[in-house]
Amino acid sequence: QLQLVESGGGLVQPGGSLTLSCTASTFSLKYYSIGWFRQAPGKEREGISSITTSGGSINYADSVKGRFTISKDNAKNTVYLQMNSLKSEDTAVYYCAAAQKYKLPQRLTVDEYVLWGQGTQVTVSA
């Protein structure tokens, strides 16, 4: 069964940093484009960053550009989201998701991704 697992969430003070990880134990991520999404209470799930199979194309939402960095380590079968200068508005459940095998998503939207992790909570608060 294909499964993605996120980890690394937690409570952090404003201005702090966290690194989220997304890993798969039953398949190789190197054939999949991966997106990071987040969903705050009462809000829709929004795409915040994506990386293609080779890592050659990376995208960020304006809300996180310059603060978040996505990377992919195919040897460790893991995609990371380094989050710096965190703000209270970054508080949300963070999800990683995979597009269809070999597919390059056209947009950083929920409908472009087919396999989702269970999510990890990030809370930014003093």
Wavefront OBJ file of the C-alpha trace (Angstrom):
o trace
v 0.000 0.000 0.000
v 1.337 3.408 -0.978
v 1.679 5.724 1.994
v 3.280 9.062 2.779
v 4.240 9.982 6.320
v 4.959 13.497 7.551
v 6.942 14.291 10.674
v 8.651 17.213 12.345
v 5.709 19.326 13.388
v 5.405 20.913 16.786
v 5.125 24.099 18.784
v 7.527 26.914 17.957
v 7.770 30.569 18.895
v 7.305 33.299 16.297
v 10.523 33.795 14.405
v 11.585 30.222 15.014
v 12.263 27.373 12.617
v 11.066 23.846 11.959
v 11.901 21.236 9.373
v 9.176 18.917 8.175
v 9.917 15.578 6.553
v 7.846 13.536 4.147
v 8.864 9.956 3.570
v 7.553 6.816 1.944
v 8.390 3.301 3.056
v 6.794 1.254 0.271
v 7.750 3.135 -2.894
v 10.417 5.458 -4.253
v 9.721 9.176 -4.220
v 12.181 9.854 -7.030
v 9.483 9.135 -9.610
v 6.969 11.532 -8.047
v 6.504 15.267 -7.854
v 5.780 16.209 -4.247
v 3.782 19.095 -2.870
v 3.443 20.551 0.600
v 0.059 21.868 1.628
v -1.387 23.273 4.799
v -4.820 23.732 6.270
v -5.673 26.085 9.081
v -8.921 25.743 11.045
v -11.858 27.007 9.038
v -9.782 27.505 5.910
v -9.276 25.598 2.694
v -6.198 23.502 2.119
v -3.603 25.597 0.312
v -0.541 24.598 -1.628
v 2.654 26.176 -0.343
v 5.505 24.458 -2.142
v 6.257 21.777 -4.698
v 9.231 19.992 -6.197
v 9.405 17.882 -9.319
v 10.765 14.348 -9.676
v 14.312 15.476 -10.376
v 14.134 18.537 -8.176
v 14.636 20.676 -11.246
v 11.518 22.761 -10.734
v 10.495 24.235 -7.416
v 7.560 26.470 -6.621
v 6.465 28.458 -3.581
v 3.318 30.276 -2.643
v 3.816 33.988 -2.096
v 2.930 33.576 1.560
v 6.039 31.459 2.230
v 8.482 32.613 -0.446
v 11.809 33.588 1.057
v 11.057 31.824 4.342
v 10.454 28.180 3.375
v 12.735 25.884 1.420
v 11.744 22.575 -0.145
v 14.310 19.914 -0.946
v 14.404 16.300 -1.979
v 16.876 13.604 -0.991
v 16.232 10.594 -3.190
v 18.847 8.526 -1.359
v 16.879 8.954 1.870
v 13.558 8.816 0.030
v 12.537 11.989 1.811
v 11.260 15.436 0.924
v 11.920 18.232 3.403
v 10.306 21.566 4.085
v 12.610 23.899 5.985
v 10.524 26.641 7.570
v 12.215 29.762 8.910
v 10.928 33.046 10.336
v 7.686 31.382 11.316
v 4.644 33.522 11.970
v 1.431 32.861 13.856
v -0.397 32.696 10.538
v 1.716 29.672 9.603
v -0.165 27.662 12.212
v -1.871 24.788 10.420
v -1.816 21.075 9.736
v 0.831 20.448 7.100
v 0.448 17.717 4.524
v 2.716 16.314 1.874
v 1.227 14.849 -1.258
v 2.400 13.036 -4.358
v 1.218 13.558 -7.911
v 0.690 10.622 -10.233
v 3.883 8.775 -11.067
v 6.018 10.719 -13.579
v 3.399 13.474 -13.847
v 4.425 17.125 -13.590
v 1.588 19.010 -11.887
v 0.471 22.123 -13.716
v -0.641 23.917 -10.579
v -0.010 23.759 -6.863
v -3.572 22.749 -6.150
v -5.182 19.887 -4.299
v -6.647 18.313 -7.432
v -3.195 17.835 -9.005
v -2.084 15.428 -6.238
v -3.403 11.943 -5.625
v -1.671 10.499 -2.574
v -1.723 12.274 0.780
v -0.077 11.864 4.127
v -1.937 12.102 7.410
v -0.598 15.553 8.263
v 1.516 17.046 11.018
v 0.502 19.952 13.240
v 2.579 23.120 13.275
v 1.703 25.698 15.905
v 3.452 29.041 16.027
v 2.778 30.763 19.312
v 4.554 32.625 22.064
l 1 2 3 4 5 6 7 8 9 10 11 12 13 14 15 16 17 18 19 20 21 22 23 24 25 26 27 28 29 30 31 32 33 34 35 36 37 38 39 40 41 42 43 44 45 46 47 48 49 50 51 52 53 54 55 56 57 58 59 60 61 62 63 64 65 66 67 68 69 70 71 72 73 74 75 76 77 78 79 80 81 82 83 84 85 86 87 88 89 90 91 92 93 94 95 96 97 98 99 100 101 102 103 104 105 106 107 108 109 110 111 112 113 114 115 116 117 118 119 120 121 122 123 124 125 126
